[in-house]
Amino acid sequence: MSEEEEDTRAYTVVINHDEQYSIWFQERDLPRGWVEVGVRGDKTTCLDHIEEVWTDMRPLRVRWQLEELERLEAAGEGA
């Protein structure tokens, strides 16, 4: 039996200000800057949720910067 199959701990899915996801042990205090998204369960359940919802792994601030560059280029204001 692998470690993954033996892991019976309870996890929660968390997200930070850059919309990056992770899992965290339910019984531990969350690290600063992370909040729960409301999905709890075993490790597989939590990781499956993250795989489903986290479709763009770039940090939020990077996505915003790229969107702004695209907007400026479309308006003819780019460098």
PDB file with SEQRES, HELIX, SHEET and CRYST1 records, atoms N, CA, C and O in Angstrom:
SEQRES   1 A   79  MET SER GLU GLU GLU GLU ASP THR ARG ALA TYR THR VAL          
SEQRES   2 A   79  VAL ILE ASN HIS ASP GLU GLN TYR SER ILE TRP PHE GLN          
SEQRES   3 A   79  GLU ARG ASP LEU PRO ARG GLY TRP VAL GLU VAL GLY VAL          
SEQRES   4 A   79  ARG GLY ASP LYS THR THR CYS LEU ASP HIS ILE GLU GLU          
SEQRES   5 A   79  VAL TRP THR ASP MET ARG PRO LEU ARG VAL ARG TRP GLN          
SEQRES   6 A   79  LEU GLU GLU LEU GLU ARG LEU GLU ALA ALA GLY GLU GLY          
SEQRES   7 A   79  ALA                                                          
HELIX    1 AA1 GLU A    3  GLU A    6  1                                   4    
HELIX    2 AA2 LYS A   43  VAL A   53  1                                  11    
HELIX    3 AA3 LEU A   60  ALA A   74  1                                  15    
SHEET    1 AA1 3 TYR A  21  PHE A  25  0                                        
SHEET    2 AA1 3 TYR A  11  ASN A  16 -1                                        
SHEET    3 AA1 3 TRP A  34  GLY A  41 -1                                        
CRYST1    1.000    1.000    1.000  90.00  90.00  90.00 P 1           1          
ATOM      1  N   MET A   1       0.846  -1.179   0.000  1.00  0.00           N  
ATOM      2  CA  MET A   1       0.000   0.000   0.000  1.00  0.00           C  
ATOM      3  C   MET A   1       0.894   1.245   0.000  1.00  0.00           C  
ATOM      4  O   MET A   1       1.854   1.317   0.767  1.00  0.00           O  
ATOM      5  N   SER A   2       0.585   2.217  -0.850  1.00  0.00           N  
ATOM      6  CA  SER A   2       1.402   3.425  -0.944  1.00  0.00           C  
ATOM      7  C   SER A   2       1.056   4.406   0.176  1.00  0.00           C  
ATOM      8  O   SER A   2       0.037   4.270   0.853  1.00  0.00           O  
ATOM      9  N   GLU A   3       1.929   5.392   0.351  1.00  0.00           N  
ATOM     10  CA  GLU A   3       1.677   6.425   1.358  1.00  0.00           C  
ATOM     11  C   GLU A   3       0.362   7.144   1.097  1.00  0.00           C  
ATOM     12  O   GLU A   3      -0.374   7.462   2.031  1.00  0.00           O  
ATOM     13  N   GLU A   4       0.065   7.403  -0.186  1.00  0.00           N  
ATOM     14  CA  GLU A   4      -1.169   8.095  -0.542  1.00  0.00           C  
ATOM     15  C   GLU A   4      -2.389   7.297  -0.080  1.00  0.00           C  
ATOM     16  O   GLU A   4      -3.348   7.873   0.433  1.00  0.00           O  
ATOM     17  N   GLU A   5      -2.358   5.986  -0.258  1.00  0.00           N  
ATOM     18  CA  GLU A   5      -3.487   5.147   0.132  1.00  0.00           C  
ATOM     19  C   GLU A   5      -3.632   5.066   1.644  1.00  0.00           C  
ATOM     20  O   GLU A   5      -4.739   4.874   2.145  1.00  0.00           O  
ATOM     21  N   GLU A   6      -2.539   5.209   2.375  1.00  0.00           N  
ATOM     22  CA  GLU A   6      -2.567   5.128   3.830  1.00  0.00           C  
ATOM     23  C   GLU A   6      -2.899   6.463   4.484  1.00  0.00           C  
ATOM     24  O   GLU A   6      -3.172   6.493   5.684  1.00  0.00           O  
ATOM     25  N   ASP A   7      -2.887   7.551   3.756  1.00  0.00           N  
ATOM     26  CA  ASP A   7      -3.122   8.877   4.305  1.00  0.00           C  
ATOM     27  C   ASP A   7      -4.605   9.042   4.628  1.00  0.00           C  
ATOM     28  O   ASP A   7      -5.429   9.177   3.723  1.00  0.00           O  
ATOM     29  N   THR A   8      -4.938   9.031   5.894  1.00  0.00           N  
ATOM     30  CA  THR A   8      -6.332   9.154   6.317  1.00  0.00           C  
ATOM     31  C   THR A   8      -6.614  10.518   6.947  1.00  0.00           C  
ATOM     32  O   THR A   8      -7.680  10.719   7.529  1.00  0.00           O  
ATOM     33  N   ARG A   9      -5.689  11.438   6.837  1.00  0.00           N  
ATOM     34  CA  ARG A   9      -5.874  12.763   7.430  1.00  0.00           C  
ATOM     35  C   ARG A   9      -6.928  13.555   6.660  1.00  0.00           C  
ATOM     36  O   ARG A   9      -7.198  13.289   5.489  1.00  0.00           O  
ATOM     37  N   ALA A  10      -7.510  14.525   7.340  1.00  0.00           N  
ATOM     38  CA  ALA A  10      -8.529  15.397   6.731  1.00  0.00           C  
ATOM     39  C   ALA A  10      -7.858  16.679   6.262  1.00  0.00           C  
ATOM     40  O   ALA A  10      -7.076  17.290   6.990  1.00  0.00           O  
ATOM     41  N   TYR A  11      -8.176  17.076   5.036  1.00  0.00           N  
ATOM     42  CA  TYR A  11      -7.584  18.264   4.420  1.00  0.00           C  
ATOM     43  C   TYR A  11      -8.663  19.288   4.105  1.00  0.00           C  
ATOM     44  O   TYR A  11      -9.855  18.981   4.109  1.00  0.00           O  
ATOM     45  N   THR A  12      -8.225  20.500   3.835  1.00  0.00           N  
ATOM     46  CA  THR A  12      -9.094  21.558   3.336  1.00  0.00           C  
ATOM     47  C   THR A  12      -8.380  22.240   2.175  1.00  0.00           C  
ATOM     48  O   THR A  12      -7.154  22.355   2.176  1.00  0.00           O  
ATOM     49  N   VAL A  13      -9.143  22.689   1.193  1.00  0.00           N  
ATOM     50  CA  VAL A  13      -8.564  23.409   0.063  1.00  0.00           C  
ATOM     51  C   VAL A  13      -8.469  24.882   0.461  1.00  0.00           C  
ATOM     52  O   VAL A  13      -9.415  25.463   0.993  1.00  0.00           O  
ATOM     53  N   VAL A  14      -7.309  25.464   0.191  1.00  0.00           N  
ATOM     54  CA  VAL A  14      -7.075  26.874   0.524  1.00  0.00           C  
ATOM     55  C   VAL A  14      -6.622  27.633  -0.711  1.00  0.00           C  
ATOM     56  O   VAL A  14      -6.135  27.051  -1.681  1.00  0.00           O  
ATOM     57  N   ILE A  15      -6.797  28.954  -0.650  1.00  0.00           N  
ATOM     58  CA  ILE A  15      -6.407  29.826  -1.752  1.00  0.00           C  
ATOM     59  C   ILE A  15      -5.766  31.075  -1.161  1.00  0.00           C  
ATOM     60  O   ILE A  15      -6.120  31.509  -0.065  1.00  0.00           O  
ATOM     61  N   ASN A  16      -4.813  31.651  -1.904  1.00  0.00           N  
ATOM     62  CA  ASN A  16      -4.177  32.885  -1.425  1.00  0.00           C  
ATOM     63  C   ASN A  16      -4.624  34.070  -2.278  1.00  0.00           C  
ATOM     64  O   ASN A  16      -5.453  33.914  -3.174  1.00  0.00           O  
ATOM     65  N   HIS A  17      -4.079  35.244  -2.004  1.00  0.00           N  
ATOM     66  CA  HIS A  17      -4.480  36.479  -2.696  1.00  0.00           C  
ATOM     67  C   HIS A  17      -4.152  36.459  -4.184  1.00  0.00           C  
ATOM     68  O   HIS A  17      -4.716  37.239  -4.952  1.00  0.00           O  
ATOM     69  N   ASP A  18      -3.254  35.585  -4.597  1.00  0.00           N  
ATOM     70  CA  ASP A  18      -2.900  35.456  -6.010  1.00  0.00           C  
ATOM     71  C   ASP A  18      -3.689  34.343  -6.704  1.00  0.00           C  
ATOM     72  O   ASP A  18      -3.360  33.935  -7.817  1.00  0.00           O  
ATOM     73  N   GLU A  19      -4.738  33.859  -6.026  1.00  0.00           N  
ATOM     74  CA  GLU A  19      -5.586  32.784  -6.546  1.00  0.00           C  
ATOM     75  C   GLU A  19      -4.790  31.522  -6.852  1.00  0.00           C  
ATOM     76  O   GLU A  19      -5.043  30.837  -7.843  1.00  0.00           O  
ATOM     77  N   GLN A  20      -3.831  31.229  -5.992  1.00  0.00           N  
ATOM     78  CA  GLN A  20      -3.085  29.984  -6.069  1.00  0.00           C  
ATOM     79  C   GLN A  20      -3.677  29.041  -5.022  1.00  0.00           C  
ATOM     80  O   GLN A  20      -3.960  29.454  -3.898  1.00  0.00           O  
ATOM     81  N   TYR A  21      -3.859  27.794  -5.390  1.00  0.00           N  
ATOM     82  CA  TYR A  21      -4.501  26.820  -4.523  1.00  0.00           C  
ATOM     83  C   TYR A  21      -3.491  25.896  -3.875  1.00  0.00           C  
ATOM     84  O   TYR A  21      -2.385  25.691  -4.376  1.00  0.00           O  
ATOM     85  N   SER A  22      -3.908  25.341  -2.740  1.00  0.00           N  
ATOM     86  CA  SER A  22      -3.118  24.328  -2.057  1.00  0.00           C  
ATOM     87  C   SER A  22      -4.065  23.550  -1.149  1.00  0.00           C  
ATOM     88  O   SER A  22      -5.254  23.855  -1.059  1.00  0.00           O  
ATOM     89  N   ILE A  23      -3.519  22.548  -0.485  1.00  0.00           N  
ATOM     90  CA  ILE A  23      -4.290  21.836   0.534  1.00  0.00           C  
ATOM     91  C   ILE A  23      -3.590  22.027   1.862  1.00  0.00           C  
ATOM     92  O   ILE A  23      -2.382  22.259   1.916  1.00  0.00           O  
ATOM     93  N   TRP A  24      -4.366  21.928   2.940  1.00  0.00           N  
ATOM     94  CA  TRP A  24      -3.837  22.145   4.274  1.00  0.00           C  
ATOM     95  C   TRP A  24      -4.549  21.185   5.217  1.00  0.00           C  
ATOM     96  O   TRP A  24      -5.717  20.854   5.015  1.00  0.00           O  
ATOM     97  N   PHE A  25      -3.844  20.747   6.237  1.00  0.00           N  
ATOM     98  CA  PHE A  25      -4.462  19.862   7.232  1.00  0.00           C  
ATOM     99  C   PHE A  25      -5.560  20.624   7.966  1.00  0.00           C  
ATOM    100  O   PHE A  25      -5.339  21.748   8.417  1.00  0.00           O  
ATOM    101  N   GLN A  26      -6.740  20.024   8.089  1.00  0.00           N  
ATOM    102  CA  GLN A  26      -7.867  20.691   8.727  1.00  0.00           C  
ATOM    103  C   GLN A  26      -7.586  21.074  10.172  1.00  0.00           C  
ATOM    104  O   GLN A  26      -8.063  22.107  10.643  1.00  0.00           O  
ATOM    105  N   GLU A  27      -6.822  20.262  10.872  1.00  0.00           N  
ATOM    106  CA  GLU A  27      -6.621  20.506  12.306  1.00  0.00           C  
ATOM    107  C   GLU A  27      -5.565  21.583  12.585  1.00  0.00           C  
ATOM    108  O   GLU A  27      -5.359  21.953  13.741  1.00  0.00           O  
ATOM    109  N   ARG A  28      -4.909  22.078  11.568  1.00  0.00           N  
ATOM    110  CA  ARG A  28      -3.877  23.099  11.766  1.00  0.00           C  
ATOM    111  C   ARG A  28      -4.410  24.485  11.422  1.00  0.00           C  
ATOM    112  O   ARG A  28      -5.287  24.642  10.573  1.00  0.00           O  
ATOM    113  N   ASP A  29      -3.853  25.491  12.111  1.00  0.00           N  
ATOM    114  CA  ASP A  29      -4.184  26.872  11.767  1.00  0.00           C  
ATOM    115  C   ASP A  29      -3.676  27.167  10.362  1.00  0.00           C  
ATOM    116  O   ASP A  29      -2.619  26.681   9.958  1.00  0.00           O  
ATOM    117  N   LEU A  30      -4.434  27.962   9.626  1.00  0.00           N  
ATOM    118  CA  LEU A  30      -4.018  28.314   8.265  1.00  0.00           C  
ATOM    119  C   LEU A  30      -2.826  29.258   8.311  1.00  0.00           C  
ATOM    120  O   LEU A  30      -2.721  30.095   9.207  1.00  0.00           O  
ATOM    121  N   PRO A  31      -1.935  29.121   7.347  1.00  0.00           N  
ATOM    122  CA  PRO A  31      -0.835  30.081   7.267  1.00  0.00           C  
ATOM    123  C   PRO A  31      -1.368  31.452   6.862  1.00  0.00           C  
ATOM    124  O   PRO A  31      -2.416  31.559   6.225  1.00  0.00           O  
ATOM    125  N   ARG A  32      -0.652  32.472   7.230  1.00  0.00           N  
ATOM    126  CA  ARG A  32      -1.057  33.839   6.907  1.00  0.00           C  
ATOM    127  C   ARG A  32      -1.216  33.989   5.392  1.00  0.00           C  
ATOM    128  O   ARG A  32      -0.384  33.519   4.616  1.00  0.00           O  
ATOM    129  N   GLY A  33      -2.297  34.651   4.990  1.00  0.00           N  
ATOM    130  CA  GLY A  33      -2.529  34.923   3.576  1.00  0.00           C  
ATOM    131  C   GLY A  33      -3.331  33.856   2.854  1.00  0.00           C  
ATOM    132  O   GLY A  33      -3.608  34.004   1.663  1.00  0.00           O  
ATOM    133  N   TRP A  34      -3.708  32.796   3.529  1.00  0.00           N  
ATOM    134  CA  TRP A  34      -4.479  31.722   2.910  1.00  0.00           C  
ATOM    135  C   TRP A  34      -5.851  31.637   3.571  1.00  0.00           C  
ATOM    136  O   TRP A  34      -5.976  31.832   4.780  1.00  0.00           O  
ATOM    137  N   VAL A  35      -6.882  31.346   2.775  1.00  0.00           N  
ATOM    138  CA  VAL A  35      -8.241  31.169   3.288  1.00  0.00           C  
ATOM    139  C   VAL A  35      -8.830  29.885   2.705  1.00  0.00           C  
ATOM    140  O   VAL A  35      -8.462  29.448   1.615  1.00  0.00           O  
ATOM    141  N   GLU A  36      -9.746  29.302   3.457  1.00  0.00           N  
ATOM    142  CA  GLU A  36     -10.409  28.092   2.982  1.00  0.00           C  
ATOM    143  C   GLU A  36     -11.426  28.443   1.892  1.00  0.00           C  
ATOM    144  O   GLU A  36     -12.036  29.512   1.915  1.00  0.00           O  
ATOM    145  N   VAL A  37     -11.594  27.532   0.947  1.00  0.00           N  
ATOM    146  CA  VAL A  37     -12.580  27.745  -0.116  1.00  0.00           C  
ATOM    147  C   VAL A  37     -13.868  26.969   0.132  1.00  0.00           C  
ATOM    148  O   VAL A  37     -14.835  27.114  -0.616  1.00  0.00           O  
ATOM    149  N   GLY A  38     -13.885  26.148   1.175  1.00  0.00           N  
ATOM    150  CA  GLY A  38     -15.101  25.412   1.518  1.00  0.00           C  
ATOM    151  C   GLY A  38     -15.114  23.964   1.084  1.00  0.00           C  
ATOM    152  O   GLY A  38     -16.131  23.284   1.229  1.00  0.00           O  
ATOM    153  N   VAL A  39     -14.009  23.481   0.555  1.00  0.00           N  
ATOM    154  CA  VAL A  39     -13.927  22.077   0.147  1.00  0.00           C  
ATOM    155  C   VAL A  39     -13.026  21.354   1.142  1.00  0.00           C  
ATOM    156  O   VAL A  39     -11.867  21.724   1.334  1.00  0.00           O  
ATOM    157  N   ARG A  40     -13.573  20.322   1.768  1.00  0.00           N  
ATOM    158  CA  ARG A  40     -12.830  19.531   2.748  1.00  0.00           C  
ATOM    159  C   ARG A  40     -12.992  18.050   2.427  1.00  0.00           C  
ATOM    160  O   ARG A  40     -13.968  17.638   1.800  1.00  0.00           O  
ATOM    161  N   GLY A  41     -12.028  17.266   2.863  1.00  0.00           N  
ATOM    162  CA  GLY A  41     -12.118  15.831   2.658  1.00  0.00           C  
ATOM    163  C   GLY A  41     -10.752  15.190   2.690  1.00  0.00           C  
ATOM    164  O   GLY A  41      -9.799  15.734   3.248  1.00  0.00           O  
ATOM    165  N   ASP A  42     -10.676  14.022   2.077  1.00  0.00           N  
ATOM    166  CA  ASP A  42      -9.372  13.363   2.019  1.00  0.00           C  
ATOM    167  C   ASP A  42      -8.503  14.059   0.972  1.00  0.00           C  
ATOM    168  O   ASP A  42      -8.973  14.927   0.236  1.00  0.00           O  
ATOM    169  N   LYS A  43      -7.263  13.674   0.918  1.00  0.00           N  
ATOM    170  CA  LYS A  43      -6.300  14.335   0.036  1.00  0.00           C  
ATOM    171  C   LYS A  43      -6.740  14.267  -1.420  1.00  0.00           C  
ATOM    172  O   LYS A  43      -6.664  15.264  -2.137  1.00  0.00           O  
ATOM    173  N   THR A  44      -7.196  13.111  -1.858  1.00  0.00           N  
ATOM    174  CA  THR A  44      -7.607  12.944  -3.254  1.00  0.00           C  
ATOM    175  C   THR A  44      -8.774  13.852  -3.603  1.00  0.00           C  
ATOM    176  O   THR A  44      -8.779  14.471  -4.667  1.00  0.00           O  
ATOM    177  N   THR A  45      -9.756  13.940  -2.729  1.00  0.00           N  
ATOM    178  CA  THR A  45     -10.913  14.808  -2.965  1.00  0.00           C  
ATOM    179  C   THR A  45     -10.469  16.252  -3.143  1.00  0.00           C  
ATOM    180  O   THR A  45     -10.907  16.939  -4.066  1.00  0.00           O  
ATOM    181  N   CYS A  46      -9.595  16.705  -2.251  1.00  0.00           N  
ATOM    182  CA  CYS A  46      -9.135  18.092  -2.305  1.00  0.00           C  
ATOM    183  C   CYS A  46      -8.297  18.358  -3.560  1.00  0.00           C  
ATOM    184  O   CYS A  46      -8.478  19.379  -4.225  1.00  0.00           O  
ATOM    185  N   LEU A  47      -7.388  17.447  -3.880  1.00  0.00           N  
ATOM    186  CA  LEU A  47      -6.559  17.637  -5.070  1.00  0.00           C  
ATOM    187  C   LEU A  47      -7.385  17.568  -6.347  1.00  0.00           C  
ATOM    188  O   LEU A  47      -7.105  18.288  -7.305  1.00  0.00           O  
ATOM    189  N   ASP A  48      -8.396  16.712  -6.370  1.00  0.00           N  
ATOM    190  CA  ASP A  48      -9.281  16.643  -7.535  1.00  0.00           C  
ATOM    191  C   ASP A  48     -10.019  17.962  -7.728  1.00  0.00           C  
ATOM    192  O   ASP A  48     -10.182  18.419  -8.860  1.00  0.00           O  
ATOM    193  N   HIS A  49     -10.466  18.575  -6.640  1.00  0.00           N  
ATOM    194  CA  HIS A  49     -11.146  19.862  -6.740  1.00  0.00           C  
ATOM    195  C   HIS A  49     -10.206  20.921  -7.312  1.00  0.00           C  
ATOM    196  O   HIS A  49     -10.590  21.688  -8.195  1.00  0.00           O  
ATOM    197  N   ILE A  50      -8.985  20.958  -6.809  1.00  0.00           N  
ATOM    198  CA  ILE A  50      -8.013  21.939  -7.290  1.00  0.00           C  
ATOM    199  C   ILE A  50      -7.754  21.742  -8.780  1.00  0.00           C  
ATOM    200  O   ILE A  50      -7.700  22.710  -9.539  1.00  0.00           O  
ATOM    201  N   GLU A  51      -7.598  20.508  -9.188  1.00  0.00           N  
ATOM    202  CA  GLU A  51      -7.350  20.228 -10.611  1.00  0.00           C  
ATOM    203  C   GLU A  51      -8.511  20.730 -11.478  1.00  0.00           C  
ATOM    204  O   GLU A  51      -8.301  21.192 -12.600  1.00  0.00           O  
ATOM    205  N   GLU A  52      -9.713  20.637 -10.958  1.00  0.00           N  
ATOM    206  CA  GLU A  52     -10.891  21.061 -11.713  1.00  0.00           C  
ATOM    207  C   GLU A  52     -11.008  22.586 -11.817  1.00  0.00           C  
ATOM    208  O   GLU A  52     -11.378  23.108 -12.869  1.00  0.00           O  
ATOM    209  N   VAL A  53     -10.695  23.299 -10.731  1.00  0.00           N  
ATOM    210  CA  VAL A  53     -10.942  24.746 -10.721  1.00  0.00           C  
ATOM    211  C   VAL A  53      -9.725  25.598 -11.048  1.00  0.00           C  
ATOM    212  O   VAL A  53      -9.879  26.742 -11.477  1.00  0.00           O  
ATOM    213  N   TRP A  54      -8.526  25.073 -10.856  1.00  0.00           N  
ATOM    214  CA  TRP A  54      -7.324  25.888 -11.066  1.00  0.00           C  
ATOM    215  C   TRP A  54      -6.820  25.658 -12.479  1.00  0.00           C  
ATOM    216  O   TRP A  54      -5.907  24.865 -12.707  1.00  0.00           O  
ATOM    217  N   THR A  55      -7.422  26.356 -13.415  1.00  0.00           N  
ATOM    218  CA  THR A  55      -7.123  26.133 -14.826  1.00  0.00           C  
ATOM    219  C   THR A  55      -6.013  27.031 -15.356  1.00  0.00           C  
ATOM    220  O   THR A  55      -5.440  26.743 -16.407  1.00  0.00           O  
ATOM    221  N   ASP A  56      -5.704  28.104 -14.654  1.00  0.00           N  
ATOM    222  CA  ASP A  56      -4.626  29.010 -15.060  1.00  0.00           C  
ATOM    223  C   ASP A  56      -3.710  29.197 -13.855  1.00  0.00           C  
ATOM    224  O   ASP A  56      -4.055  29.904 -12.908  1.00  0.00           O  
ATOM    225  N   MET A  57      -2.561  28.570 -13.896  1.00  0.00           N  
ATOM    226  CA  MET A  57      -1.689  28.541 -12.726  1.00  0.00           C  
ATOM    227  C   MET A  57      -0.855  29.805 -12.538  1.00  0.00           C  
ATOM    228  O   MET A  57      -0.109  29.922 -11.566  1.00  0.00           O  
ATOM    229  N   ARG A  58      -0.984  30.750 -13.467  1.00  0.00           N  
ATOM    230  CA  ARG A  58      -0.249  32.004 -13.294  1.00  0.00           C  
ATOM    231  C   ARG A  58      -0.862  32.781 -12.128  1.00  0.00           C  
ATOM    232  O   ARG A  58      -2.084  32.811 -11.981  1.00  0.00           O  
ATOM    233  N   PRO A  59      -0.019  33.412 -11.296  1.00  0.00           N  
ATOM    234  CA  PRO A  59      -0.555  34.227 -10.207  1.00  0.00           C  
ATOM    235  C   PRO A  59      -1.469  35.320 -10.750  1.00  0.00           C  
ATOM    236  O   PRO A  59      -1.280  35.793 -11.871  1.00  0.00           O  
ATOM    237  N   LEU A  60      -2.450  35.716  -9.963  1.00  0.00           N  
ATOM    238  CA  LEU A  60      -3.427  36.710 -10.376  1.00  0.00           C  
ATOM    239  C   LEU A  60      -2.767  37.995 -10.851  1.00  0.00           C  
ATOM    240  O   LEU A  60      -3.166  38.551 -11.874  1.00  0.00           O  
ATOM    241  N   ARG A  61      -1.765  38.473 -10.125  1.00  0.00           N  
ATOM    242  CA  ARG A  61      -1.126  39.746 -10.510  1.00  0.00           C  
ATOM    243  C   ARG A  61      -0.449  39.637 -11.871  1.00  0.00           C  
ATOM    244  O   ARG A  61      -0.401  40.625 -12.605  1.00  0.00           O  
ATOM    245  N   VAL A  62       0.072  38.475 -12.228  1.00  0.00           N  
ATOM    246  CA  VAL A  62       0.686  38.268 -13.549  1.00  0.00           C  
ATOM    247  C   VAL A  62      -0.394  38.285 -14.620  1.00  0.00           C  
ATOM    248  O   VAL A  62      -0.206  38.881 -15.681  1.00  0.00           O  
ATOM    249  N   ARG A  63      -1.519  37.637 -14.353  1.00  0.00           N  
ATOM    250  CA  ARG A  63      -2.623  37.649 -15.321  1.00  0.00           C  
ATOM    251  C   ARG A  63      -3.115  39.064 -15.556  1.00  0.00           C  
ATOM    252  O   ARG A  63      -3.381  39.447 -16.695  1.00  0.00           O  
ATOM    253  N   TRP A  64      -3.241  39.851 -14.484  1.00  0.00           N  
ATOM    254  CA  TRP A  64      -3.676  41.240 -14.631  1.00  0.00           C  
ATOM    255  C   TRP A  64      -2.691  42.045 -15.473  1.00  0.00           C  
ATOM    256  O   TRP A  64      -3.098  42.823 -16.336  1.00  0.00           O  
ATOM    257  N   GLN A  65      -1.405  41.857 -15.224  1.00  0.00           N  
ATOM    258  CA  GLN A  65      -0.385  42.596 -15.977  1.00  0.00           C  
ATOM    259  C   GLN A  65      -0.448  42.239 -17.459  1.00  0.00           C  
ATOM    260  O   GLN A  65      -0.372  43.121 -18.315  1.00  0.00           O  
ATOM    261  N   LEU A  66      -0.584  40.966 -17.761  1.00  0.00           N  
ATOM    262  CA  LEU A  66      -0.663  40.534 -19.152  1.00  0.00           C  
ATOM    263  C   LEU A  66      -1.933  41.049 -19.823  1.00  0.00           C  
ATOM    264  O   LEU A  66      -1.899  41.454 -20.985  1.00  0.00           O  
ATOM    265  N   GLU A  67      -3.043  41.035 -19.103  1.00  0.00           N  
ATOM    266  CA  GLU A  67      -4.287  41.571 -19.655  1.00  0.00           C  
ATOM    267  C   GLU A  67      -4.156  43.060 -19.944  1.00  0.00           C  
ATOM    268  O   GLU A  67      -4.656  43.540 -20.961  1.00  0.00           O  
ATOM    269  N   GLU A  68      -3.490  43.791 -19.063  1.00  0.00           N  
ATOM    270  CA  GLU A  68      -3.292  45.229 -19.280  1.00  0.00           C  
ATOM    271  C   GLU A  68      -2.401  45.465 -20.493  1.00  0.00           C  
ATOM    272  O   GLU A  68      -2.675  46.364 -21.289  1.00  0.00           O  
ATOM    273  N   LEU A  69      -1.347  44.681 -20.648  1.00  0.00           N  
ATOM    274  CA  LEU A  69      -0.484  44.808 -21.827  1.00  0.00           C  
ATOM    275  C   LEU A  69      -1.264  44.537 -23.108  1.00  0.00           C  
ATOM    276  O   LEU A  69      -1.120  45.259 -24.095  1.00  0.00           O  
ATOM    277  N   GLU A  70      -2.087  43.500 -23.091  1.00  0.00           N  
ATOM    278  CA  GLU A  70      -2.903  43.184 -24.264  1.00  0.00           C  
ATOM    279  C   GLU A  70      -3.865  44.319 -24.580  1.00  0.00           C  
ATOM    280  O   GLU A  70      -4.071  44.659 -25.745  1.00  0.00           O  
ATOM    281  N   ARG A  71      -4.461  44.911 -23.533  1.00  0.00           N  
ATOM    282  CA  ARG A  71      -5.387  46.026 -23.726  1.00  0.00           C  
ATOM    283  C   ARG A  71      -4.665  47.223 -24.343  1.00  0.00           C  
ATOM    284  O   ARG A  71      -5.181  47.862 -25.260  1.00  0.00           O  
ATOM    285  N   LEU A  72      -3.477  47.520 -23.839  1.00  0.00           N  
ATOM    286  CA  LEU A  72      -2.707  48.654 -24.374  1.00  0.00           C  
ATOM    287  C   LEU A  72      -2.289  48.406 -25.808  1.00  0.00           C  
ATOM    288  O   LEU A  72      -2.359  49.311 -26.639  1.00  0.00           O  
ATOM    289  N   GLU A  73      -1.855  47.195 -26.108  1.00  0.00           N  
ATOM    290  CA  GLU A  73      -1.448  46.880 -27.482  1.00  0.00           C  
ATOM    291  C   GLU A  73      -2.642  46.973 -28.421  1.00  0.00           C  
ATOM    292  O   GLU A  73      -2.510  47.458 -29.545  1.00  0.00           O  
ATOM    293  N   ALA A  74      -3.797  46.516 -27.977  1.00  0.00           N  
ATOM    294  CA  ALA A  74      -4.987  46.577 -28.809  1.00  0.00           C  
ATOM    295  C   ALA A  74      -5.409  48.027 -29.073  1.00  0.00           C  
ATOM    296  O   ALA A  74      -5.991  48.336 -30.112  1.00  0.00           O  
ATOM    297  N   ALA A  75      -5.106  48.903 -28.119  1.00  0.00           N  
ATOM    298  CA  ALA A  75      -5.461  50.312 -28.263  1.00  0.00           C  
ATOM    299  C   ALA A  75      -4.360  51.099 -28.945  1.00  0.00           C  
ATOM    300  O   ALA A  75      -4.481  52.311 -29.126  1.00  0.00           O  
ATOM    301  N   GLY A  76      -3.277  50.412 -29.328  1.00  0.00           N  
ATOM    302  CA  GLY A  76      -2.169  51.092 -30.011  1.00  0.00           C  
ATOM    303  C   GLY A  76      -1.268  51.870 -29.086  1.00  0.00           C  
ATOM    304  O   GLY A  76      -0.527  52.750 -29.524  1.00  0.00           O  
ATOM    305  N   GLU A  77      -1.327  51.547 -27.793  1.00  0.00           N  
ATOM    306  CA  GLU A  77      -0.538  52.275 -26.804  1.00  0.00           C  
ATOM    307  C   GLU A  77       0.679  51.472 -26.343  1.00  0.00           C  
ATOM    308  O   GLU A  77       1.444  51.948 -25.504  1.00  0.00           O  
ATOM    309  N   GLY A  78       0.867  50.282 -26.869  1.00  0.00           N  
ATOM    310  CA  GLY A  78       1.972  49.430 -26.434  1.00  0.00           C  
ATOM    311  C   GLY A  78       3.308  49.967 -26.868  1.00  0.00           C  
ATOM    312  O   GLY A  78       3.393  50.851 -27.720  1.00  0.00           O  
ATOM    313  N   ALA A  79       4.352  49.427 -26.277  1.00  0.00           N  
ATOM    314  CA  ALA A  79       5.719  49.885 -26.553  1.00  0.00           C  
ATOM    315  C   ALA A  79       6.199  49.482 -27.929  1.00  0.00           C  
ATOM    316  O   ALA A  79       7.329  49.796 -28.305  1.00  0.00           O  
TER     317      ALA A  79                                                      
END                                                                             
